[in-house]
Amino acid sequence: MTSEDANMHRPPFKYELNLNTLLLFVTLILTGVGWGMAYNALVTGRDANAANIERLEGRIVALETTGRVLDNHELRITNVEVSSRDASAALRAVETSLNALASDMRVTREILERIEQGQTRRQPH
């Protein structure tokens, strides 16, 4: 062995493409394109979901406002019903008082008629 043979030499680079290299390169590019399309679909779906969420939040706010208005109406109707019951009870009390007063007036009229009859009998003609 000579000293020249003892030194290692770099092997020459071959500029050749074989079928496996081309297939791997195409597969790598198609995988990148596929991931890009999947990412685009995810972003588009996320944006659509964000828009739907905004729309639903708006509808929920409108429903909550309507619910508050209905609660207010329910409270007002309840107050009117209570007032109506109270007025009805007061009207019944007034009716009872008037009936009692009418009975008292009849009794008073009978007493006055008897007094008048008693006075006319005592007076000479």
C-alpha positions in Angstrom: 0.0 0.0 0.0 1.2 3.3 -0.9 0.7 6.5 1.0 -1.6 7.7 -1.7 -3.8 4.7 -1.3 -3.8 5.1 2.4 -5.5 8.5 2.2 -9.2 8.4 1.8 -10.8 10.2 -1.1 -14.2 11.5 -1.4 -16.4 9.6 -3.8 -17.6 11.6 -6.8 -21.2 12.9 -6.6 -23.5 11.4 -9.2 -26.1 13.8 -10.6 -28.8 11.2 -11.5 -32.4 10.9 -10.5 -34.0 7.6 -10.1 -37.7 6.6 -9.8 -37.7 6.3 -6.0 -36.3 9.9 -5.6 -38.9 11.3 -7.9 -41.8 9.5 -6.2 -40.6 10.6 -2.7 -40.3 14.2 -3.9 -43.8 14.2 -5.5 -45.2 12.5 -2.3 -43.6 15.2 -0.2 -45.1 18.0 -2.3 -48.5 16.4 -2.4 -48.4 15.9 1.4 -47.7 19.6 1.8 -50.5 20.5 -0.5 -52.9 18.2 1.3 -52.0 19.7 4.7 -52.4 23.1 3.3 -55.9 22.3 2.0 -56.8 20.7 5.3 -55.6 23.8 7.2 -57.5 26.0 4.8 -60.7 24.0 5.5 -60.1 24.2 9.2 -59.7 28.0 9.1 -62.7 28.4 6.9 -64.8 26.2 9.2 -63.6 28.1 12.2 -64.5 31.4 10.6 -68.0 30.1 9.7 -68.4 28.8 13.3 -67.3 32.2 14.7 -69.9 33.9 12.5 -72.6 31.5 13.6 -71.7 32.0 17.2 -72.0 35.8 16.8 -75.4 35.4 15.2 -76.6 33.0 18.0 -75.3 35.4 20.7 -77.3 38.2 19.0 -80.4 36.0 19.0 -79.9 35.1 22.7 -79.6 38.7 23.7 -82.8 39.5 21.8 -84.5 36.5 23.5 -83.3 37.7 27.0 -84.6 41.2 26.3 -88.0 39.7 25.2 -88.0 37.5 28.3 -87.4 40.6 30.5 -90.3 42.4 28.8 -92.6 39.3 29.3 -91.5 39.1 33.0 -92.5 42.8 33.3 -95.9 42.1 31.6 -96.4 39.1 33.9 -95.7 41.3 37.0 -98.0 44.0 35.8 -100.8 41.5 35.0 -100.4 40.0 38.5 -100.7 43.4 40.0 -103.8 44.1 38.0 -105.3 40.8 39.1 -104.6 41.6 42.7 -106.1 45.0 42.3 -109.1 43.5 40.7 -109.6 41.0 43.5 -109.2 43.8 46.1 -111.7 46.0 44.2 -114.1 43.1 44.0 -113.8 42.5 47.7 -114.3 46.2 48.4 -117.4 46.2 46.2 -118.8 43.3 48.0 -118.3 45.1 51.3 -120.0 48.2 49.9 -122.9 46.0 48.7 -123.2 44.4 52.1 -123.2 47.8 53.8 -125.8 49.1 51.4 -128.0 46.1 52.1 -127.6 46.6 55.8 -128.4 50.3 55.3 -131.5 49.5 53.3 -132.7 47.2 56.0 -132.1 49.9 58.6 -134.0 52.4 56.5 -137.0 50.0 56.3 -136.9 49.5 60.0 -136.6 53.3 60.5 -139.5 53.9 58.1 -141.7 51.4 60.0 -140.8 53.1 63.3 -141.7 56.5 61.9 -145.0 55.2 60.4 -145.9 53.7 63.8 -145.0 57.0 65.5 -147.1 58.9 63.1 -150.0 56.5 63.5 -149.6 56.9 67.3 -149.7 60.7 67.0 -152.7 60.8 64.8 -154.8 58.6 67.2 -154.0 60.9 70.1 -155.0 64.1 68.4 -158.7 65.0 68.6 -160.5 65.8 65.5 
